[in-house]
Amino acid sequence: MENGETCDVVDARDCDPCECGLCLFRDDFEVSCVELDQLVSLATSVSGVYGSRMTGGGFGGCTVSLVQVEAVDKVIEYIKVCLLLAQ
């Protein structure tokens, strides 16, 4: 059932399935924030990341990223460096 609903939303929005969840949380439900959106953006810009999304909205939120084993350290380091440079 949920998979069919997801496909309906993707079709209605004419968007990438991997980005659809982020759009729903950020735009429709308004439970994301700039910091979580930034984490998703940083993670998905690294080669070896299959996808990243916000979860736990309303309870502080966090991100979950699906990453190739070989890319884990690279993703962590990239996000650390970007966040430190942004301070």
Helices and strands as residue ranges (DSSP letters): H 2-13, H 17-23, I 24-28, H 34-44, E 49-55, E 62-67, G 69-71, H 72-85
